[in-house]
Amino acid sequence: MTEKIKRGFINLKIWRSLKVRLFAIIFLMGLVPAMIIKEGILNNYEDRAVAVRQSDVQNQLKIIANHLITYNYLQDTSSEVINAELEQLSNLYNGRVLIINGNLRVVKDTYGISEGKIIISEEVIKCIKGTAMSNYDAKNGFIEITTPIVETVSAQMATENLPEGTELTRGIMLTSVSTDIIRNTMDILDRRAFIIMIIMIFCTLVIAMVLTRILIRPFDRISKAINEIKDDHIDEPISVPDYLETEHIVDAFNSLIKRMKIVDDSRQEFVANVSHELKTPITSMKVLADSLLDQPDVPAELYREFLVDITEEIEREDKIINDLLALVKMNKTAAKLNIGVVNINSLAEIILKRLRPIARKNDIELSLVSAREVTAEVDEVKMSLILTNLVENAVKYNKENGEVTVTVDADHQFFTVEVADTGIGIPEESLVKIYERFYRVDKSHSREIGGTGLGLAITRSAILLHRGSIRAESRLGEGTRFLVKMPLIHGSM
């Protein structure tokens, strides 16, 4: 039940608030030291008061102990002077004094209770051996002091075994002194300290509330700015440089907004491009059909020619739609990958064999260079798509009697596939855009060879699914080189 309550308290929404946590921390930082100081002052006063009282009582007890020897009180307790001193000491400190002789028998008790009794205790035994002791009993409120009654051997009493100056313990004074006055003073101090602590708690509460409000204010400004952006009231970047933390949050948010804007612009451009690309074949088909309908006596040869053109436009439309579906499917998730162990050299050879008939039409030579045998964990279908797109582009955008060279290599962690051609090349300013959807370097040439502008976008998506990378280098009129780098073991990066 206690654990359940604890979990419920932790999960409280209010406790998840930074403002509440800061308030609690600041409040505790003020409250805990106040309590420690209070207890420290009281304990220090108590220790000092007890030490002073012990010192005062011990000084008086030493004086009375000397008088006990002088008046031979251990043998004769009738001395009115000593009895008066003992009564005065007992009344002064609201305590009790026991005079114990060398045989551990009580010869005087200011309470008149234990006279004639024998007392054996650790404190008494140690004191009879000459060790005075003092013990403070805070629970019962008294100080117990043992004082040895010492007689110094004079010249007249000196013997061979007891030289002059030898100290002999003749008895013990066992004194209990009340600490009620100390306790009363501590109660007064405790009440005053409690009042001071209440004032400090109130001040700490006010300070905690003010500081919390000041410290949280930058985060409130961030929230307000984000809400204004969300409601389309502002579109400029947020700036809250109060703390390094708010600066980092704002920088990250501004980067996110910038990225979202780029994505939104890209989406709008993509939709516009899709609309244009899909509309173009339809427009062509409509023009061809209208031309046939506007002529009453159209020869069969012309009908056939127009129908062939319409069929080509339909095939082009179909290719655009299939590429779009492939791109959408590629962007969904890497969980769709069907990973298996594939021989990259053999796969590249199969792709080249499949594309050689297309290459021979323009007298383009396809060749494979295997620096080493490479076996990797990849999705064979998507890897085939990557190689097919790259080699097919190298063939399509090549010159007559050109060459396309595919090089397969690997190290201990990655394998690379390089596709190099001797084609028309790509302008340097276009290299960063070639992976964008529907982007074409040479739109007229792309339309002639039937390109949709989606091939490299699909290729790059398939490579990224494998946690790989693609890089392009090109010179106008000299050719282009694509370098694909992918991990040998899927999930190792």
Disulfide bonds with the S-S distance in Angstrom:
none
